[in-house]
Amino acid sequence: MTMRNLNLAPEACTRIAVVLVREGMKRYGTASARGLAAHAGLDYRTVSALKQGRACFVSPNTLAKLEY
């Protein structure tokens, strides 16, 4: 069964961005989109869009990969 993308509220997008930066620095010593993407196995453009609050239509699989 295919999972549908989630349409996140703008405040949820902002929270994800804050958590990505904080957790990326804490766990990997980097908050760069490329560094976080490499650790999560995602494309850096996806992580960059999430960090900048531009990606509010997100796959549950993408969010799961970012949970570390």
C-alpha positions as CSV (number, residue, x, y, z in Angstrom):
1,M,0.0,0.0,0.0
2,T,1.3,3.4,-0.9
3,M,1.6,6.0,1.9
4,R,0.4,9.5,1.0
5,N,2.4,12.6,1.7
6,L,1.5,14.6,4.7
7,N,0.4,18.2,4.3
8,L,2.0,19.8,7.4
9,A,0.9,23.0,8.9
10,P,3.4,25.9,8.6
11,E,4.2,25.7,12.4
12,A,5.0,22.0,12.0
13,C,7.4,22.9,9.2
14,T,9.2,25.4,11.4
15,R,9.4,22.9,14.3
16,I,11.0,20.3,12.0
17,A,13.5,22.8,10.8
18,V,14.5,23.7,14.4
19,V,14.8,20.0,15.4
20,L,16.9,19.2,12.3
21,V,19.5,21.8,13.1
22,R,19.6,21.0,16.8
23,E,19.7,17.3,16.5
24,G,22.1,17.4,13.6
25,M,24.6,19.4,15.6
26,K,24.1,17.2,18.7
27,R,24.4,13.9,17.0
28,Y,26.7,14.5,14.0
29,G,28.4,17.9,14.7
30,T,26.9,19.3,11.5
31,A,23.7,21.2,10.7
32,S,24.5,21.4,6.9
33,A,21.9,20.0,4.6
34,R,24.5,17.9,2.9
35,G,25.8,16.4,6.1
36,L,22.4,15.6,7.5
37,A,21.2,14.2,4.2
38,A,24.2,11.9,4.0
39,H,23.5,10.5,7.5
40,A,19.8,10.1,6.8
41,G,20.2,8.6,3.3
42,L,18.2,11.4,1.7
43,D,18.8,13.9,-1.1
44,Y,20.4,17.1,0.2
45,R,17.7,19.3,-1.5
46,T,15.0,17.5,0.5
47,V,16.8,18.2,3.8
48,S,17.6,21.8,2.7
49,A,13.9,22.5,1.9
50,L,12.9,21.0,5.3
51,K,15.5,23.1,7.1
52,Q,14.3,26.3,5.4
53,G,10.6,25.5,6.1
54,R,9.8,25.2,2.4
55,A,8.8,21.5,2.4
56,C,5.4,21.2,4.1
57,F,4.2,18.3,1.9
58,V,6.3,15.5,3.1
59,S,6.4,11.7,2.8
60,P,6.1,9.8,6.1
61,N,9.1,7.7,4.9
62,T,11.2,10.9,4.7
63,L,10.2,11.9,8.2
64,A,11.0,8.4,9.5
65,K,14.5,8.6,8.0
66,L,15.1,11.9,9.7
67,E,14.1,10.5,13.1
68,Y,17.7,9.0,13.2
